[in-house]
Amino acid sequence: MKKAIIAVMVIGLVSVGGYLGIMAMRPGARVCRQIASLCGGAKEAANTCVSNMEEMKQTLAPDQFQRATDCIVHAKSCAEVEGCRIGMDLRSLGNAFGDFLKGVSRSVGQPEQ
């Protein structure tokens, strides 16, 4: 009986540890950890960072988001992190501007290009 209880406890701990490990490896969390380690920051900022990364994930194409997160994860300094972040923001802005121009083009009756 003791062996069964111990086995259930071990399986439970491994399951919880695996779940937490998977959650910690999400791109947003990984990127925010790297930003905090190189640039500093409080826990409140980390929560904001994760939500900002989720928003960026929605505005960028998957390959663009992957490229941006890889850039930050492999950065060696805070300045390099900021360069990656600015590049990500500019790419997102470019995508939004392209969508804006498509809307303007449709509204004035011009065929899309």
Backbone as a chain_set.jsonl record, in Angstrom:
{"seq": "MKKAIIAVMVIGLVSVGGYLGIMAMRPGARVCRQIASLCGGAKEAANTCVSNMEEMKQTLAPDQFQRATDCIVHAKSCAEVEGCRIGMDLRSLGNAFGDFLKGVSRSVGQPEQ", "coords": {"N": [[0.811, -1.196, 0.0], [1.941, 1.241, 0.806], [3.823, 1.595, -1.188], [2.224, 2.057, -3.417], [1.017, 4.49, -2.775], [3.272, 6.143, -2.653], [4.11, 5.91, -5.307], [1.958, 7.159, -6.639], [2.236, 9.745, -5.62], [4.763, 10.463, -6.636], [4.252, 10.364, -9.406], [2.349, 12.406, -9.542], [3.895, 14.644, -8.736], [5.819, 14.709, -10.79], [4.15, 15.198, -12.96], [3.093, 17.762, -12.342], [5.484, 19.211, -12.266], [6.308, 18.893, -14.937], [4.236, 20.234, -16.283], [4.579, 22.874, -15.285], [7.123, 23.339, -16.287], [6.66, 23.301, -19.066], [4.947, 25.499, -19.29], [6.703, 27.51, -18.531], [8.385, 27.546, -20.673], [7.1, 28.8, -22.726], [7.186, 31.003, -25.51], [6.756, 33.788, -24.945], [7.117, 33.999, -22.143], [9.743, 33.071, -21.901], [11.143, 34.994, -23.374], [10.578, 37.291, -21.878], [11.818, 36.646, -19.466], [14.479, 36.707, -20.309], [14.736, 39.407, -21.008], [14.33, 40.581, -18.483], [16.553, 39.543, -17.131], [18.729, 40.688, -18.469], [18.148, 43.424, -18.599], [16.966, 44.104, -16.246], [14.172, 44.507, -13.978], [10.879, 44.532, -12.507], [8.512, 42.219, -10.977], [5.918, 42.98, -11.68], [6.349, 44.275, -14.079], [7.171, 42.09, -15.567], [4.805, 40.622, -15.845], [3.327, 42.4, -17.427], [4.986, 42.399, -19.623], [4.692, 39.76, -20.608], [1.994, 39.817, -21.409], [2.179, 41.795, -23.359], [3.812, 40.474, -25.203], [2.085, 38.467, -26.026], [0.197, 40.006, -27.373], [1.816, 40.974, -29.461], [2.313, 38.607, -30.744], [-0.095, 38.173, -31.961], [-0.15, 40.189, -33.888], [1.998, 39.846, -35.571], [3.321, 37.833, -38.239], [3.743, 34.266, -37.951], [6.45, 33.418, -38.531], [7.794, 35.85, -38.371], [7.375, 36.565, -35.703], [8.711, 34.464, -34.446], [11.338, 34.932, -35.316], [11.829, 37.404, -34.087], [11.567, 36.751, -31.33], [13.612, 34.854, -31.081], [15.783, 36.514, -31.558], [15.784, 38.145, -29.241], [16.083, 36.223, -27.193], [18.637, 35.267, -27.698], [20.192, 37.478, -27.28], [22.943, 39.391, -25.96], [23.227, 41.631, -24.447], [21.568, 44.424, -22.83], [21.173, 46.539, -24.586], [21.192, 45.221, -27.04], [18.898, 43.663, -26.747], [16.99, 45.717, -26.708], [17.292, 46.66, -29.322], [16.318, 44.442, -30.731], [13.679, 44.486, -29.815], [12.773, 46.948, -30.806], [12.993, 46.453, -33.532], [11.028, 44.449, -33.731], [8.76, 45.928, -33.041], [8.733, 47.803, -35.154], [8.34, 46.137, -37.356], [5.808, 45.124, -36.746], [4.367, 47.505, -36.813], [4.722, 48.124, -39.52], [3.286, 46.003, -40.692], [0.713, 46.647, -39.759], [0.376, 49.132, -40.977], [0.377, 48.375, -43.645], [-2.02, 46.898, -43.714], [-3.753, 48.999, -43.149], [-3.436, 50.577, -45.472], [-4.524, 48.811, -47.347], [-7.198, 48.842, -46.533], [-7.853, 51.549, -47.013], [-7.493, 51.603, -49.762], [-9.51, 49.827, -50.609], [-11.734, 51.26, -49.759], [-11.799, 53.505, -51.381], [-12.267, 52.462, -53.787], [-10.19, 51.388, -55.289], [-8.48, 48.686, -56.853], [-7.056, 45.965, -54.982], [-3.543, 45.555, -54.468]], "CA": [[0.0, 0.0, 0.0], [2.82, 2.403, 0.862], [4.451, 1.751, -2.499], [1.226, 2.64, -4.32], [0.881, 5.902, -2.409], [4.507, 6.81, -3.082], [4.088, 5.962, -6.773], [0.989, 8.192, -7.024], [2.829, 11.043, -5.281], [5.838, 10.724, -7.596], [3.611, 10.672, -10.691], [1.749, 13.728, -9.396], [4.961, 15.659, -8.73], [6.395, 14.768, -12.13], [3.154, 15.846, -13.821], [3.071, 19.192, -12.021], [6.767, 19.758, -12.725], [6.273, 18.952, -16.4], [3.324, 21.312, -16.669], [5.234, 24.152, -14.999], [8.226, 23.478, -17.234], [6.108, 23.655, -20.366], [4.454, 26.87, -19.203], [7.854, 28.411, -18.451], [9.08, 27.568, -21.953], [6.353, 29.547, -23.728], [8.067, 32.043, -26.046], [6.608, 35.054, -24.247], [7.738, 33.915, -20.821], [11.187, 32.93, -22.1], [11.641, 36.3, -23.808], [10.485, 38.229, -20.753], [12.879, 36.274, -18.523], [15.744, 37.2, -20.864], [14.718, 40.87, -20.874], [14.523, 40.891, -17.064], [17.912, 39.213, -16.7], [19.7, 41.617, -19.061], [17.782, 44.832, -18.419], [16.356, 44.316, -14.931], [12.733, 44.701, -14.017], [10.106, 43.993, -11.402], [7.54, 41.182, -11.342], [4.784, 43.612, -12.346], [6.785, 44.495, -15.453], [7.21, 40.785, -16.229], [3.43, 40.287, -16.233], [3.009, 43.272, -18.555], [5.798, 41.923, -20.742], [4.075, 38.555, -21.174], [0.775, 40.204, -22.133], [2.622, 42.497, -24.572], [4.298, 39.471, -26.149], [0.91, 37.802, -26.587], [-0.359, 40.943, -28.359], [2.711, 40.972, -30.619], [2.124, 37.321, -31.432], [-1.302, 38.319, -32.775], [0.029, 41.15, -34.976], [3.082, 39.422, -36.457], [3.248, 36.5, -38.837], [4.472, 33.324, -37.086], [7.899, 33.438, -38.752], [8.299, 37.127, -37.875], [7.383, 36.489, -34.244], [9.783, 33.537, -34.068], [12.607, 35.616, -35.555], [11.98, 38.432, -33.057], [11.815, 36.13, -30.029], [14.957, 34.274, -31.128], [16.716, 37.638, -31.433], [15.853, 38.557, -27.837], [16.593, 35.124, -26.367], [20.069, 35.124, -27.935], [20.869, 38.755, -27.033], [23.985, 39.358, -24.927], [23.205, 42.876, -23.675], [20.276, 45.108, -22.815], [21.076, 47.319, -25.823], [20.823, 44.286, -28.11], [17.488, 43.356, -26.507], [16.197, 46.865, -27.157], [17.323, 46.636, -30.785], [15.376, 43.398, -31.157], [12.323, 44.949, -29.523], [12.431, 48.011, -31.753], [12.759, 45.777, -34.81], [9.735, 43.785, -33.645], [7.737, 46.977, -33.081], [8.686, 48.369, -36.507], [7.731, 45.142, -38.241], [4.385, 45.117, -36.415], [3.826, 48.755, -37.341], [4.681, 47.96, -40.971], [2.15, 45.131, -41.008], [-0.517, 47.407, -39.508], [0.277, 50.163, -42.006], [-0.032, 47.676, -44.868], [-3.456, 46.628, -43.59], [-4.405, 50.301, -43.26], [-3.458, 50.957, -46.886], [-5.492, 47.937, -48.02], [-8.521, 49.366, -46.207], [-8.032, 52.804, -47.742], [-7.62, 51.247, -51.172], [-10.847, 49.268, -50.804], [-12.789, 52.265, -49.534], [-11.859, 54.47, -52.507], [-12.59, 51.723, -54.998], [-9.0, 50.935, -56.007], [-8.241, 47.247, -56.665], [-5.902, 45.652, -54.127], [-2.315, 45.215, -55.192]], "C": [[0.854, 1.26, 0.0], [3.458, 2.666, -0.499], [3.493, 2.401, -3.486], [1.056, 4.126, -4.04], [2.11, 6.687, -2.866], [4.526, 6.947, -4.6], [3.132, 7.044, -7.258], [1.557, 9.577, -6.748], [3.924, 11.413, -6.28], [5.255, 11.107, -8.955], [2.99, 12.06, -10.645], [2.792, 14.83, -9.439], [5.601, 15.811, -10.108], [5.437, 15.474, -13.082], [3.119, 17.35, -13.59], [4.364, 19.851, -12.499], [6.818, 19.88, -14.235], [5.392, 20.076, -16.901], [3.977, 22.675, -16.444], [6.402, 24.396, -15.954], [7.748, 23.887, -18.613], [5.617, 25.093, -20.365], [5.604, 27.869, -19.175], [8.567, 28.523, -19.791], [8.284, 28.262, -23.054], [7.239, 30.679, -24.225], [7.964, 33.364, -25.293], [7.298, 35.066, -22.901], [9.255, 33.838, -20.937], [11.808, 34.27, -22.474], [11.646, 37.275, -22.64], [11.527, 37.921, -19.681], [14.223, 36.804, -19.002], [15.834, 38.718, -20.724], [14.987, 41.255, -19.423], [15.959, 40.616, -16.623], [18.941, 40.195, -17.258], [19.42, 43.082, -18.724], [17.212, 45.134, -17.039], [14.858, 44.492, -15.078], [12.046, 44.006, -12.868], [9.132, 42.934, -11.898], [6.353, 41.771, -12.076], [5.119, 43.841, -13.823], [6.819, 43.182, -16.231], [5.815, 40.372, -16.677], [2.99, 41.115, -17.424], [3.748, 42.807, -19.796], [5.142, 40.713, -21.394], [2.817, 38.92, -21.947], [1.122, 40.976, -23.402], [3.119, 41.518, -25.633], [3.134, 38.728, -26.793], [0.238, 38.696, -27.635], [0.488, 40.956, -29.625], [2.538, 39.694, -31.434], [0.906, 37.389, -32.352], [-1.077, 39.224, -33.979], [1.115, 40.751, -35.968], [2.78, 38.063, -37.069], [4.075, 35.553, -37.961], [5.992, 33.341, -37.286], [8.519, 34.742, -38.267], [8.392, 37.115, -36.352], [8.516, 35.586, -33.78], [11.15, 34.198, -34.226], [12.869, 36.651, -34.457], [12.279, 37.819, -31.694], [13.19, 35.465, -29.988], [16.012, 35.355, -30.943], [16.889, 38.015, -29.968], [16.472, 37.462, -26.971], [18.11, 34.98, -26.522], [20.854, 36.416, -27.714], [21.858, 38.625, -25.879], [24.012, 40.62, -24.073], [21.814, 43.492, -23.739], [20.092, 45.922, -24.095], [20.666, 46.425, -26.993], [19.357, 43.877, -27.976], [16.611, 44.482, -27.028], [16.19, 46.967, -28.68], [16.359, 45.609, -31.346], [13.937, 43.856, -30.96], [11.882, 46.043, -30.494], [12.172, 47.417, -33.134], [11.408, 45.091, -34.843], [8.606, 44.814, -33.743], [7.603, 47.566, -34.485], [8.034, 47.407, -37.487], [6.214, 45.086, -38.005], [3.704, 46.368, -36.962], [3.721, 48.687, -38.859], [3.527, 47.091, -41.411], [0.832, 45.881, -40.839], [-0.707, 48.48, -40.581], [-0.141, 49.553, -43.34], [-1.518, 47.362, -44.859], [-4.261, 47.916, -43.725], [-4.528, 50.718, -44.72], [-4.423, 50.089, -47.691], [-6.913, 48.44, -47.776], [-8.819, 50.651, -46.955], [-8.274, 52.505, -49.217], [-9.006, 50.688, -51.475], [-11.924, 50.334, -50.69], [-12.891, 53.28, -50.666], [-12.064, 53.766, -53.83], [-11.396, 51.27, -55.808], [-8.858, 49.419, -55.815], [-7.003, 47.035, -55.791], [-4.721, 45.239, -54.982], [-1.664, 44.005, -54.609]], "O": [[0.553, 2.226, -0.701], [3.614, 3.816, -0.91], [3.914, 3.215, -4.308], [0.961, 4.928, -4.969], [1.98, 7.784, -3.409], [4.919, 7.99, -5.122], [3.456, 7.774, -8.194], [1.378, 10.49, -7.555], [3.997, 12.56, -6.721], [5.711, 12.063, -9.582], [3.095, 12.815, -11.612], [2.595, 15.845, -10.108], [5.89, 16.927, -10.539], [5.869, 16.265, -13.921], [3.115, 18.126, -14.546], [4.329, 20.938, -13.077], [7.323, 20.874, -14.759], [5.756, 20.79, -17.835], [3.929, 23.536, -17.322], [6.638, 25.528, -16.378], [8.368, 24.731, -19.26], [5.843, 25.829, -21.326], [5.492, 28.959, -19.737], [9.283, 29.496, -20.026], [8.735, 28.314, -24.198], [7.977, 31.266, -23.433], [8.985, 33.998, -25.028], [7.985, 36.027, -22.555], [9.972, 34.468, -20.16], [12.864, 34.64, -21.962], [12.618, 38.003, -22.44], [12.06, 38.837, -19.056], [15.019, 37.295, -18.202], [16.884, 39.251, -20.365], [15.783, 42.155, -19.158], [16.52, 41.372, -15.829], [19.925, 40.502, -16.586], [20.345, 43.88, -18.58], [16.997, 46.298, -16.699], [14.345, 44.613, -16.191], [12.549, 43.025, -12.321], [8.948, 42.771, -13.104], [5.825, 41.147, -12.997], [4.282, 43.629, -14.701], [6.527, 43.165, -17.426], [5.653, 39.83, -17.77], [2.349, 40.596, -18.338], [3.196, 42.821, -20.896], [5.049, 40.653, -22.62], [2.59, 38.389, -23.034], [0.44, 40.832, -24.416], [2.874, 41.712, -26.824], [3.19, 38.395, -27.977], [-0.234, 38.206, -28.661], [-0.048, 40.949, -30.734], [2.611, 39.711, -32.663], [0.877, 36.74, -33.398], [-1.743, 39.053, -35.0], [1.149, 41.263, -37.087], [2.068, 37.248, -36.481], [5.013, 35.994, -37.298], [6.74, 33.285, -36.311], [9.657, 34.742, -37.799], [9.369, 37.596, -35.779], [9.21, 35.912, -32.818], [12.019, 34.044, -33.368], [13.988, 36.764, -33.958], [13.15, 38.309, -30.975], [13.864, 35.511, -28.959], [17.013, 35.145, -30.259], [18.015, 38.187, -29.5], [17.3, 37.752, -26.107], [18.793, 34.608, -25.567], [22.064, 36.443, -27.939], [21.644, 37.853, -24.944], [24.739, 40.679, -23.081], [20.995, 43.133, -24.585], [18.987, 45.99, -24.632], [19.876, 46.838, -27.841], [18.652, 43.757, -28.978], [15.612, 44.24, -27.705], [15.168, 47.328, -29.265], [15.662, 45.875, -32.326], [13.083, 43.645, -31.821], [10.737, 46.05, -30.946], [11.24, 47.828, -33.825], [10.711, 45.136, -35.857], [7.618, 44.595, -34.445], [6.49, 47.802, -34.955], [7.262, 47.823, -38.351], [5.436, 45.01, -38.955], [2.602, 46.299, -37.507], [2.731, 49.146, -39.429], [2.856, 47.4, -42.395], [-0.063, 45.766, -41.677], [-1.826, 48.708, -41.04], [-0.924, 50.149, -44.08], [-2.202, 47.536, -45.868], [-5.326, 47.925, -44.342], [-5.59, 51.16, -45.158], [-5.069, 50.578, -48.618], [-7.735, 48.465, -48.692], [-9.921, 50.826, -47.475], [-9.16, 53.091, -49.84], [-9.609, 51.04, -52.489], [-12.907, 50.318, -51.431], [-13.957, 53.854, -50.887], [-12.037, 54.401, -54.884], [-11.574, 50.801, -56.932], [-9.094, 48.921, -54.714], [-6.043, 47.804, -55.844], [-4.87, 44.662, -56.059], [-0.618, 43.573, -55.092]]}, "num_chains": 1, "name": "protein.A"}
